[in-house]
Amino acid sequence: MRGIKDIRLSKYDYKSDGYYFVTVIAYKKIDYFFTREKDVEVELKDLVGKVSGLELDFFVVMSNHVHIIFVLRNSSLLLGEIVRRFKAKVSHKFKQFTWQPNYFEHVIRNEKALSKIREYILKNPNEELEELKQFYK
């Protein structure tokens, strides 16, 4: 049986202040969120309101994944625990197992990288929406 590959930076403190780009993907890339983007957004904002030291810089909910830029400032939780709680809240709301195991993350190290990631997040929904329209015709 294959285990889940550890893709985190070794010896990095994921509680450190900074910006983190996170992508979480729906189980089997199913379009769970196609008409329920608002439900995911509500759970994300609720989590941010409940976790000390956690802010939301930018995010987009796609049909089968979510891109988020979290900001940690003296966070009470590690990034992994924040993502785990978000995924649990959405699964609970949808009353089903919703996510693939693990998540992708990128530690954003400077303004240039932050700007490029924001641009990617803005561009991504428009491209995917066109693909979905073709699929659901």
TILO-424339 format. One record per residue: residue in one letter; y, z, x of N, C-alpha, C in turn. Coordinates in pm, whole numbers. Atoms other than C-alpha are relative to their C-alpha. Layout:
NUDO | loza | nyy | nzz | nxx | cayy | cazz | caxx | cyy | czz | cxx
NUDO | A | Y | Z | X | Y | Z | X | Y | Z | X
...
//
This chain:
NUDO | loza | nyy | nzz | nxx | cayy | cazz | caxx | cyy | czz | cxx
NUDO | M | -118 | 0 | 85 | 0 | 0 | 0 | 124 | 0 | 89
NUDO | R | -123 | 8 | -77 | 342 | -94 | 131 | 94 | 112 | -37
NUDO | G | -99 | -102 | 26 | 597 | 180 | 168 | 138 | -61 | -10
NUDO | I | -138 | 45 | 7 | 969 | 155 | 113 | 59 | 7 | 141
NUDO | K | -57 | 9 | -134 | 1137 | 41 | 432 | 130 | 81 | 8
NUDO | D | -123 | -76 | -20 | 1405 | 275 | 566 | 102 | -93 | 63
NUDO | I | -100 | 94 | -49 | 1712 | 55 | 604 | 133 | 69 | 33
NUDO | R | -123 | -76 | -30 | 1967 | 330 | 673 | 23 | 5 | 151
NUDO | L | -34 | -19 | -141 | 2150 | 376 | 1002 | -58 | 132 | 48
NUDO | S | 57 | -126 | -48 | 1960 | 630 | 1205 | 111 | 86 | 59
NUDO | K | -94 | -100 | -50 | 2155 | 943 | 1288 | 142 | -14 | -55
NUDO | Y | -133 | 11 | 62 | 2449 | 839 | 1066 | 11 | 105 | -109
NUDO | D | -25 | -102 | 101 | 2599 | 1111 | 847 | 56 | -68 | -125
NUDO | Y | -41 | 67 | 123 | 2612 | 955 | 500 | 79 | 91 | -95
NUDO | K | -92 | -86 | 72 | 2837 | 1236 | 387 | 140 | -13 | 62
NUDO | S | -125 | 20 | -71 | 3111 | 1124 | 626 | 105 | -65 | -90
NUDO | D | -110 | 60 | 74 | 3450 | 1039 | 483 | 6 | -149 | 32
NUDO | G | -13 | 142 | -22 | 3494 | 667 | 436 | -37 | -81 | -123
NUDO | Y | 30 | 96 | 105 | 3423 | 360 | 229 | -143 | -52 | 20
NUDO | Y | 139 | 44 | -4 | 3068 | 252 | 142 | -21 | -107 | -107
NUDO | F | 34 | 108 | 92 | 2963 | -78 | -15 | -147 | 15 | -36
NUDO | V | 136 | -23 | 49 | 2654 | -26 | -230 | -36 | -108 | -102
NUDO | T | 54 | 91 | 101 | 2442 | -274 | -423 | -132 | 57 | -49
NUDO | V | 125 | -44 | 61 | 2175 | -156 | -665 | -47 | -113 | -92
NUDO | I | 56 | 116 | 70 | 1942 | -408 | -825 | -98 | 46 | -107
NUDO | A | 88 | -31 | 113 | 1763 | -398 | -1158 | -146 | -27 | 35
NUDO | Y | 144 | 15 | -18 | 1385 | -361 | -1164 | -42 | -144 | -30
NUDO | K | 47 | 139 | 9 | 1226 | -703 | -1108 | 113 | -99 | -29
NUDO | K | -121 | 82 | 20 | 1582 | -843 | -1125 | 16 | -46 | -145
NUDO | I | -13 | 29 | 143 | 1566 | -833 | -1503 | 146 | 16 | -40
NUDO | D | -140 | -3 | 43 | 1901 | -899 | -1676 | 27 | 112 | -102
NUDO | Y | -20 | -115 | 89 | 1922 | -550 | -1827 | 146 | 17 | -41
NUDO | F | -140 | -35 | 21 | 2300 | -538 | -1804 | 82 | -114 | -60
NUDO | F | -71 | 120 | 46 | 2389 | -882 | -1946 | 99 | 31 | -112
NUDO | T | -91 | -36 | 109 | 2541 | -732 | -2261 | 34 | 149 | 0
NUDO | R | -20 | -145 | -3 | 2555 | -367 | -2152 | 80 | 45 | 122
NUDO | E | -82 | -33 | -117 | 2804 | -377 | -1865 | 81 | 127 | -22
NUDO | K | -84 | -115 | 31 | 3022 | -120 | -2039 | -79 | 131 | 9
NUDO | D | 84 | -120 | -9 | 2733 | 129 | -2063 | -17 | 43 | 146
NUDO | V | 15 | -30 | -143 | 2679 | 106 | -1687 | 131 | 54 | 56
NUDO | E | -132 | -44 | -47 | 3053 | 140 | -1621 | 30 | 144 | -44
NUDO | V | -24 | -136 | 51 | 3075 | 453 | -1839 | -78 | 102 | 83
NUDO | E | 82 | -93 | -79 | 2788 | 620 | -1649 | 52 | 13 | 143
NUDO | L | -54 | -3 | -135 | 2940 | 526 | -1313 | 127 | 85 | 5
NUDO | K | -125 | -76 | 2 | 3282 | 665 | -1402 | -24 | 147 | -32
NUDO | D | 35 | -139 | 30 | 3125 | 978 | -1550 | -50 | 72 | 125
NUDO | L | 51 | -58 | -124 | 2940 | 1041 | -1224 | 114 | 30 | 96
NUDO | V | -113 | -18 | -92 | 3256 | 993 | -1019 | 84 | 121 | -43
NUDO | G | -76 | -114 | 50 | 3431 | 1247 | -1241 | -68 | 133 | 23
NUDO | K | 75 | -124 | -15 | 3157 | 1504 | -1183 | -32 | 37 | 144
NUDO | V | 37 | -28 | -139 | 3102 | 1475 | -807 | 126 | 23 | 84
NUDO | S | -114 | -36 | -85 | 3351 | 1650 | -585 | 6 | -87 | 125
NUDO | G | -18 | 80 | -121 | 3493 | 1427 | -312 | -45 | -144 | -12
NUDO | L | 45 | 137 | 23 | 3371 | 1101 | -469 | 106 | -76 | -78
NUDO | E | -95 | 87 | 69 | 3608 | 820 | -565 | -62 | -139 | -11
NUDO | L | 43 | 136 | 22 | 3557 | 468 | -689 | 113 | -92 | 43
NUDO | D | -102 | 94 | -45 | 3743 | 195 | -504 | -4 | -128 | -83
NUDO | F | 15 | 131 | 62 | 3603 | -117 | -667 | -145 | -14 | -44
NUDO | F | 139 | 24 | 40 | 3294 | -223 | -862 | -5 | -117 | -96
NUDO | V | 26 | 100 | 102 | 3144 | -496 | -1075 | -144 | 16 | -45
NUDO | V | 134 | -5 | 58 | 2847 | -485 | -1309 | -40 | -143 | -33
NUDO | M | 53 | 134 | 24 | 2647 | -807 | -1304 | -118 | 12 | -97
NUDO | S | 109 | -5 | 97 | 2358 | -900 | -1532 | -122 | 78 | 50
NUDO | N | 119 | -68 | -53 | 2093 | -758 | -1296 | 26 | 81 | 126
NUDO | H | -33 | -86 | -113 | 2276 | -569 | -1024 | 144 | 49 | -12
NUDO | V | -134 | -60 | 1 | 2584 | -361 | -956 | 48 | 9 | 144
NUDO | H | -66 | -17 | -129 | 2822 | -380 | -659 | 103 | 111 | -17
NUDO | I | -92 | -115 | 7 | 3018 | -62 | -588 | 57 | 27 | 139
NUDO | I | -58 | -56 | -123 | 3261 | 52 | -322 | 35 | 145 | -33
NUDO | F | -27 | -143 | 14 | 3246 | 430 | -311 | 90 | 46 | 114
NUDO | V | -81 | -64 | -103 | 3500 | 639 | -124 | -42 | 147 | 3
NUDO | L | 35 | -141 | -17 | 3383 | 973 | 13 | 111 | 70 | 77
NUDO | R | -101 | -83 | -65 | 3644 | 1236 | 101 | -44 | 146 | -19
NUDO | N | 56 | -135 | 9 | 3489 | 1573 | 177 | -99 | 10 | -116
NUDO | S | 96 | 7 | 110 | 3207 | 1479 | -58 | -98 | 118 | 5
NUDO | S | 98 | -107 | 9 | 2976 | 1749 | -180 | -143 | -54 | 10
NUDO | L | 133 | 61 | -1 | 2684 | 1501 | -174 | -9 | -113 | 103
NUDO | L | 28 | 116 | -84 | 2525 | 1248 | 59 | 4 | -127 | -87
NUDO | L | -4 | 126 | 72 | 2562 | 882 | -39 | -130 | -27 | -76
NUDO | G | 129 | 23 | 64 | 2190 | 857 | -117 | -17 | 80 | -128
NUDO | E | 9 | -83 | 121 | 2211 | 1143 | -366 | 94 | -51 | -108
NUDO | I | -95 | 59 | 96 | 2514 | 983 | -530 | -64 | -121 | -68
NUDO | V | 65 | 119 | 55 | 2326 | 656 | -574 | -118 | 41 | -89
NUDO | R | 114 | -46 | 79 | 2015 | 840 | -697 | 46 | 49 | -137
NUDO | R | -51 | -53 | 128 | 2219 | 1021 | -964 | 52 | -111 | -91
NUDO | F | -49 | 113 | 80 | 2389 | 700 | -1075 | -117 | -75 | -64
NUDO | K | 116 | 73 | 52 | 2056 | 521 | -1111 | -71 | 81 | -108
NUDO | A | 66 | -86 | 99 | 1908 | 817 | -1300 | 79 | 2 | -131
NUDO | K | -84 | -3 | 120 | 2203 | 831 | -1541 | -15 | -128 | -82
NUDO | V | 12 | 128 | 69 | 2176 | 461 | -1624 | -140 | -13 | -62
NUDO | S | 137 | 6 | 53 | 1796 | 477 | -1665 | -13 | 89 | -123
NUDO | H | 4 | -92 | 114 | 1837 | 776 | -1896 | 72 | -61 | -121
NUDO | K | -78 | 63 | 107 | 2103 | 594 | -2099 | -78 | -115 | -65
NUDO | F | 74 | 115 | 50 | 1882 | 285 | -2132 | -139 | 37 | -51
NUDO | K | 131 | -50 | 42 | 1573 | 498 | -2201 | -116 | -82 | 57
NUDO | Q | 106 | 74 | -67 | 1367 | 302 | -1950 | 25 | 1 | 150
NUDO | F | -12 | 16 | -145 | 1299 | 260 | -1581 | 82 | -127 | 23
NUDO | T | -96 | 109 | -5 | 1587 | 34 | -1481 | 18 | -62 | 137
NUDO | W | -40 | 43 | -134 | 1615 | 0 | -1103 | -117 | -27 | 94
NUDO | Q | 92 | 15 | -112 | 1431 | -130 | -802 | 13 | 124 | 87
NUDO | P | -14 | -112 | -94 | 1352 | 139 | -548 | 104 | -36 | 106
NUDO | N | -95 | 18 | -110 | 1612 | 185 | -278 | 129 | -66 | -46
NUDO | Y | -128 | 66 | 25 | 1955 | 23 | -256 | 49 | -54 | 134
NUDO | F | -62 | 52 | -121 | 2160 | -175 | -10 | 133 | 70 | 20
NUDO | E | -130 | -60 | -28 | 2454 | -14 | 161 | 56 | -55 | 129
NUDO | H | -70 | 42 | -121 | 2711 | -105 | 420 | 115 | 98 | 21
NUDO | V | -111 | -89 | -34 | 2942 | 140 | 592 | 118 | -89 | 35
NUDO | I | -119 | 82 | -23 | 3286 | -18 | 577 | 85 | 68 | 107
NUDO | R | -61 | -63 | -118 | 3453 | 42 | 911 | 148 | -30 | 20
NUDO | N | -142 | 29 | -20 | 3797 | -118 | 881 | 57 | -74 | -122
NUDO | E | -69 | 63 | 112 | 4055 | -272 | 645 | -42 | -146 | -21
NUDO | K | 40 | 140 | 10 | 3950 | -630 | 724 | -133 | -12 | -73
NUDO | A | 130 | 0 | 66 | 3591 | -559 | 622 | 13 | 40 | -147
NUDO | L | -22 | -45 | 138 | 3708 | -374 | 310 | 57 | -114 | -84
NUDO | S | -63 | 112 | 69 | 3922 | -670 | 211 | -101 | -112 | -30
NUDO | K | 101 | 106 | 18 | 3636 | -920 | 261 | -103 | 40 | -106
NUDO | I | 99 | -46 | 98 | 3396 | -708 | 57 | 60 | -1 | -141
NUDO | R | -67 | 7 | 131 | 3647 | -673 | -228 | 5 | -146 | -50
NUDO | E | -7 | 142 | 36 | 3692 | -1052 | -223 | -139 | -50 | -45
NUDO | Y | 137 | 39 | 37 | 3313 | -1101 | -234 | -34 | 52 | -139
NUDO | I | 30 | -60 | 130 | 3283 | -864 | -530 | 74 | -75 | -111
NUDO | L | -78 | 73 | 100 | 3559 | -1048 | -718 | -57 | -140 | -26
NUDO | K | 49 | 137 | 10 | 3408 | -1390 | -650 | -140 | -5 | -63
NUDO | N | 140 | -3 | 42 | 3046 | -1294 | -726 | -22 | -15 | -150
NUDO | P | 28 | 10 | 144 | 3069 | -1246 | -1106 | 24 | -140 | -56
NUDO | N | -31 | 132 | 53 | 3226 | -1585 | -1170 | -111 | -99 | 30
NUDO | E | 109 | 90 | -36 | 2951 | -1768 | -984 | -125 | 32 | -80
NUDO | E | 121 | -37 | 73 | 2673 | -1571 | -1151 | 14 | -30 | -149
NUDO | L | -22 | 26 | 141 | 2826 | -1606 | -1496 | -26 | -147 | -33
NUDO | E | 25 | 143 | 21 | 2817 | -1986 | -1464 | -150 | -28 | 0
NUDO | E | 145 | 18 | -5 | 2449 | -1970 | -1367 | -66 | 51 | -128
NUDO | L | 58 | -58 | 122 | 2369 | -1744 | -1664 | 27 | -87 | -122
NUDO | K | -33 | 86 | 114 | 2549 | -1971 | -1907 | -96 | -119 | -8
NUDO | Q | 93 | 112 | -5 | 2326 | -2257 | -1794 | -140 | 44 | -46
NUDO | F | 133 | -52 | 32 | 2014 | -2043 | -1829 | -15 | 30 | -149
NUDO | Y | 9 | -43 | 139 | 2095 | -1914 | -2179 | 44 | -106 | -100
NUDO | K | -38 | 108 | 93 | 2202 | -2252 | -2327 | -115 | -35 | -90
//
